[in-house]
Amino acid sequence: MNNYLQRLFLRYRMVPETPEIVASEYTVERVNYSRVGLIITIAVIAWGIFFWQVASQGAAMILPVIMKQYHASDSLIALFIGSIPYLLNMIINPIISFKSDRVRSRLGRRLPYMMISVPLVFLSFLGVGWSPELGTLLANLGNWDVDKVILVLLCAFIVVQGVSFLFISCTFYYLFVDVIPEKLFGRFMAVFQVTCALAGLAISRYLLPYAESYFQWVNTLMGALYAGALLVLIMLVKEGEYPPVSDKENTVTILGSIKTFFTECFAIPFYYWFFVMISLGEVSMICRSTFNVLYAKQNLGIDLPGYGQIMVYYMIISVILSIPVGILIDKFNALTVYMAGLLLIVLVNIFGFYIVSDYNSFFVFTMLLAIVYTVHNSASLPVYVAILPKERFGQYSAATALFRSTIMFIGGYVGGMYIEYMGNYQYIFMWDFILTSASLLVMIGLYMAWKKRGGKLAYVAPMKD
């Protein structure tokens, strides 16, 4: 199938690594694309991104509302939506990332792990969607409290869903780096952001209005579309050829792999600027991502269809801005754009805390958040590419994920307790303000250290020998 499609679309050819080929903006890992071939490859990846984001964004928006229906506390919601996925990430991500850097197979080094996730994805969405029916049946058989049984099942299947997402998130971003030429990466990230925004728009417009009434079928549909899109992507995307793995790396034991991972990734002080900056930036968003829909519903009286309509406009703004932001990243550098995004997030949140009080003010500030988060999110992966060594990109990304997940595991649950203690969802603005401010300060330190190492023109990612 792959070879036929390659010939059919004249998508790419494998070439020797000559200086001219390496310098070409259409070459990566010995794959030399035609212009049409690169467009087709990006379109196939965007197809997979779209349904991945429909599933992940949809779950993040819908599950807090459903869990609340069965009397889950804010801290329990934060634990299962915010903290436990990051605990799983701490355990699973380093293993998959370390191993995938060293896999050499017919499919490549990233796609085999994505293949594993396909059945897990579909089964987890089925389990989450049909938990109310299954829980009711079990509760009647055992004479138990129906809501408690349903909540236990929901939490169990959310964990399975988190594992299935990890097989994608641990490898999908690395796949981008492996198959998209670096000189076009900022523009590819614009496509990525546009696709994510379109997925959010589709959720807000077509799924959220039916999420409560048809919870089972919405989840079944998301799981089926997600699994199907992954299969299409795996069939049609071609990874390049990577340098062979040494005999020493092929024969290393599990303990040896762990030692290598920690020795190589955590022995270079420079990367701690990056680890801390990314971690604080992500944990700053945990309260908003978990509780924003509940804030709109309970504080401001906005129902789920109304919230979905507001998010449609959020995504439209993100679509419009993503392309120019991607061009800016290629023109300047990802670190500068990322830093600007952090500063804008700080400003929007401090004003939002004092001003948002009704539908209209929530609408206005949601549009402002759309602008600042589009800038921030568009630059996020390019910052990884700018800072981390490409030959061990998965491994160093996993080290970042391990550090970040530790912070997120703690921060997710603490964020839920914080909201419970404050007794008001309005304080999601203050959480975001404080932690994004801290991330911005660390970002300034990273930027200065990066400039000392050569900056845009001469920076070489350090690696331990």
WOMO-V245875 format. One record per pair of residues at least 6 apart in sequence whose ideal C-beta (glycine too) atoms are under 7 Angstrom apart, sorted by the first residue. I is the first residue (numbers start at 1). J is the second residue. Records with the same first field share a line. If there is no record, write none. Layout:
BEGIN
I = J, J
END
This chain:
BEGIN
1 = 235
2 = 238
5 = 236
6 = 12, 238
9 = 36, 37, 40
10 = 34, 36, 37
11 = 33, 34, 37, 40, 41
12 = 31, 32, 33, 34, 37, 238
13 = 32
14 = 30, 31, 241
15 = 21, 30, 32
17 = 30
21 = 27, 32
24 = 32
25 = 181, 183, 184
26 = 32, 33, 35, 38, 181
27 = 181
28 = 179, 180, 181, 240
29 = 178, 240, 241, 242
30 = 240, 241
31 = 238, 240
33 = 41
41 = 179, 237
42 = 188, 191
44 = 233, 236, 237
45 = 233, 237
46 = 191, 195
47 = 229, 232, 233
48 = 229, 230, 233
49 = 192, 195, 196
50 = 195, 198, 199
51 = 225, 226, 229
52 = 168, 172, 226
53 = 195, 196, 199
54 = 199, 202, 203, 222, 225
55 = 222, 223, 226
56 = 165
57 = 199, 200, 203
58 = 203, 207, 222
59 = 161
60 = 81, 289
61 = 203, 208, 293
62 = 211
63 = 81, 158
64 = 77, 81, 290, 291, 293, 294
65 = 212, 293, 304
66 = 215
67 = 77, 151, 154
68 = 77, 294
70 = 147, 150, 151
71 = 147
72 = 151
73 = 420
74 = 416, 419, 420
75 = 413, 416, 417, 420
77 = 290, 416
78 = 290, 412, 413, 415, 416
79 = 412, 413, 416
80 = 155, 158
81 = 290
82 = 286, 290, 412, 415, 416
83 = 409, 412, 413
84 = 159, 162
85 = 162
86 = 405, 408, 409, 412
87 = 409
88 = 162, 163, 166
89 = 166, 401, 405
90 = 402, 405, 406, 409
92 = 163, 166, 170
93 = 166, 170, 398, 401, 402, 405
94 = 261, 398, 402
96 = 113, 167, 170, 171
97 = 170, 394, 395, 397, 398
98 = 257, 261, 395, 398
100 = 109, 110, 113, 171, 174, 394
101 = 109, 392, 394, 395
102 = 245, 249
103 = 109, 112
104 = 242, 245
105 = 112
108 = 239
109 = 239, 242
110 = 171, 174, 175, 178, 239
111 = 234, 237, 239
113 = 167, 170, 171
114 = 167, 168, 171, 172, 230, 234
115 = 234
116 = 167
117 = 164, 167, 168, 230
118 = 227, 230, 231
120 = 160, 163, 164, 167
121 = 164, 223, 226, 227
122 = 223, 224, 227
124 = 157, 160, 161, 164
125 = 161, 219, 220, 222, 223
126 = 220, 223
127 = 157, 160
128 = 154, 157, 158, 161, 219
129 = 215, 216, 219, 220
130 = 216
131 = 150, 153, 154, 157
132 = 150, 215
133 = 216
134 = 153
135 = 146, 149, 150, 153
136 = 146, 150
138 = 149
139 = 145, 146, 149
173 = 381, 397
174 = 393, 394, 397
176 = 188, 381
177 = 385, 390, 393
178 = 239, 240
179 = 237, 239
180 = 188
182 = 385
185 = 382, 385
186 = 326, 327, 329, 330, 382
187 = 326, 327, 330
189 = 326, 329, 378, 381, 382
190 = 322, 323, 325, 326, 378
193 = 318, 322, 374, 377, 378
194 = 319, 322, 323
197 = 315, 318, 319, 322
198 = 315, 319
200 = 311, 315
201 = 312, 315, 316
204 = 308, 309, 311, 312, 315
205 = 308, 312
207 = 218
208 = 304, 305, 307, 308
209 = 304, 305, 308
210 = 218
211 = 218, 304
212 = 304
252 = 260
261 = 395
263 = 464
264 = 395, 463, 464
265 = 395, 396, 399
266 = 399
267 = 464
268 = 462, 464
270 = 449, 462
273 = 442, 445, 446, 449
274 = 387, 400, 446
275 = 400, 403
276 = 442
277 = 439, 442, 443, 446
278 = 400, 404
279 = 403, 404, 407
280 = 435, 438, 439, 442
281 = 342, 436, 439
282 = 404, 408
283 = 407, 408, 411, 435
284 = 432, 435, 436, 439
285 = 432
286 = 408, 411, 412, 415
287 = 415, 419, 428, 431, 432
288 = 428, 432
290 = 415
291 = 419, 425, 428
292 = 428
293 = 307
294 = 425
295 = 425, 428
296 = 302, 307, 362
297 = 303, 307
298 = 425
299 = 425, 426
300 = 358, 359, 362
302 = 359, 362
310 = 363, 366
313 = 367
314 = 366, 367, 370
317 = 367, 370, 371
318 = 370, 374
321 = 371, 374
322 = 374, 378
325 = 337, 374, 375, 378
326 = 378
328 = 337
329 = 337, 378, 379, 382
333 = 386, 456
334 = 379, 382, 383, 386
335 = 383, 386, 447, 450
337 = 375, 379
338 = 376, 379, 380, 383, 443
339 = 443, 447
340 = 375
341 = 372, 375, 376, 379
342 = 376, 436, 439, 440, 443
343 = 440
344 = 372, 375
345 = 372, 376, 432, 436
346 = 433, 436, 437, 440
348 = 365, 368, 369, 372
349 = 429, 432, 433, 436
350 = 433
352 = 365, 429
353 = 426, 429, 430, 433
355 = 361
356 = 362, 365
384 = 397
387 = 461
388 = 396, 397, 461
389 = 396, 461, 463
392 = 463
415 = 431
418 = 431
419 = 425, 427
450 = 459
453 = 459
454 = 460
END
